[in-house]
Amino acid sequence: MAIGSEKQTRRKKSRKDSQLILRVNGEERDAFITLCEELDTSAAREVRRFMRDFIIRHSPAQESE
């Protein structure tokens, strides 16, 4: 497999294909967005990171330990 096509394959596997819509307090949202910008990250990236960590922490394999 060529390097270029390997990169495309990885990109396709990690493509985001769903949305999560939620309601939050406007002041909290604004504070979160501002803090993310100050930390040179995005709100979406941080929410995805939270979700991955949450899934790992609360997966059945972790609960049995």
C-alpha angles and dihedrals in degrees: 000000000000119000093244094053091046089056090049091050091052091047092052092051093054096042112131110237105169140056131217114206118195139163120237136172109277095228092050091047092051092048091049093049092047093049092048090052091049089052091048095243135105130251090235092053091051093047090050090049090051091050093050092048092046092051092050094047094048102037116123091250091059094045093058093057 
